[in-house]
Amino acid sequence: MTNSTDNLPGAVNRHAEQAFWILRIGFTVAPILAGLDKFFDVLVDWDKYLSPVANNVLGGHGHAFMLLVGIIEIIAGIGVLFKPRVFAYIVAAWLLLIIINLLTIPGYYDIALRDLGLMLGALALGRLSSRP
């Protein structure tokens, strides 16, 4: 639904600003919550999302690696809060790595597709952060 103020000069900037804040808050909160949950497994058993190939490369220390992933995700979320221009692209790259990992696990293609959408959102946040 639109109203007459949507056609005024500056409306596009307001809409871009709103989109920026929605993405910034989302890409702050979601990585922090997912990162914290790596330590508690309340949402899901995160270890099952690590490719068996990756677990073998890690010498069977997949759980310890997922704890490290949790720390990285918490840092990324905090980074998006304070420096979205930089950390939005870091989150996008991180999501690309997650997608590649998920594509090596049969039955997780739907989650890889969801993460592709998240990656595109992170890239959009990076672009919105770069505007004057």
C-alpha positions in Angstrom: 0.0 0.0 0.0 1.3 3.4 -0.9 0.3 6.8 0.2 1.0 10.3 -1.2 4.2 10.7 0.8 5.8 7.8 -1.1 6.0 10.0 -4.1 7.7 12.9 -2.4 11.4 13.6 -3.0 13.4 11.8 -0.4 11.0 8.9 -0.1 13.4 6.6 -1.8 16.1 7.6 0.7 13.7 6.9 3.6 12.8 3.5 2.1 16.5 2.6 1.6 17.2 3.7 5.1 14.5 1.5 6.4 15.7 -1.4 4.4 19.3 -0.8 5.6 18.1 -0.9 9.3 16.0 -4.0 8.8 19.0 -5.8 7.2 21.5 -4.4 9.8 19.4 -5.6 12.7 18.7 -8.9 11.1 22.4 -9.6 10.3 23.4 -8.5 13.8 20.9 -10.6 15.7 20.7 -13.8 13.6 24.5 -14.5 13.6 24.8 -13.7 17.3 21.9 -16.1 18.1 23.2 -18.8 15.8 26.7 -18.4 17.2 25.5 -18.7 20.8 23.4 -21.7 19.9 26.5 -23.5 18.7 27.4 -23.9 22.4 23.9 -25.0 23.6 22.2 -26.8 20.6 18.8 -25.5 21.5 17.7 -24.7 18.0 19.4 -27.7 16.3 22.4 -30.1 16.5 24.7 -27.9 14.5 27.3 -30.6 14.1 25.1 -32.4 11.5 25.5 -29.4 9.2 29.3 -30.0 8.9 30.1 -32.1 5.8 31.7 -35.5 6.6 34.5 -34.5 4.2 35.2 -31.3 6.3 35.0 -33.4 9.5 37.6 -35.8 8.1 39.9 -32.9 7.1 39.6 -31.6 10.6 40.7 -35.0 12.0 37.3 -35.8 13.4 37.2 -32.6 15.5 34.1 -31.3 13.9 32.4 -30.4 17.2 35.3 -28.2 18.3 35.3 -26.6 14.8 31.6 -25.8 15.2 32.3 -24.1 18.5 34.9 -21.9 16.7 32.3 -21.2 14.1 30.0 -20.0 16.8 32.6 -17.6 18.0 33.2 -16.3 14.5 29.4 -15.8 14.0 29.1 -13.9 17.2 32.0 -11.6 16.1 30.5 -11.2 12.7 27.1 -10.2 14.1 28.8 -7.6 16.4 30.8 -6.4 13.4 27.7 -5.9 11.4 26.3 -3.7 14.2 29.3 -1.4 14.3 30.8 -1.6 10.8 28.2 -2.9 8.4 30.1 -1.6 5.4 32.8 -4.2 6.0 31.2 -7.0 7.9 28.2 -7.3 5.6 30.6 -8.6 2.9 32.4 -10.8 5.5 29.0 -12.3 6.4 28.3 -12.8 2.7 31.6 -14.6 2.2 31.0 -16.7 5.3 27.5 -17.7 4.0 29.1 -18.7 0.6 31.4 -21.1 2.5 28.4 -22.5 4.4 26.6 -23.0 1.1 29.6 -24.8 -0.4 29.7 -27.0 2.7 26.0 -27.8 2.5 26.1 -28.7 -1.1 28.4 -31.6 -0.2 25.8 -33.1 2.1 22.9 -34.9 0.4 19.6 -33.7 1.7 20.7 -30.2 2.7 20.2 -28.5 -0.6 17.1 -26.6 0.7 19.1 -25.1 3.5 21.9 -24.2 1.0 19.2 -22.4 -1.1 18.0 -20.5 2.0 21.5 -19.5 2.8 21.9 -18.2 -0.8 19.0 -15.9 0.0 20.7 -14.8 3.2 23.9 -14.2 1.3 22.1 -12.0 -1.2 20.6 -10.1 1.7 24.1 -9.6 3.2 25.3 -8.3 -0.1 22.4 -5.9 -0.3 23.3 -4.6 3.2 26.8 -4.1 2.0 25.6 -2.0 -0.9 23.2 0.0 1.2 26.1 0.6 3.7 28.2 2.0 0.9 25.8 4.8 -0.1 26.4 8.3 1.1 
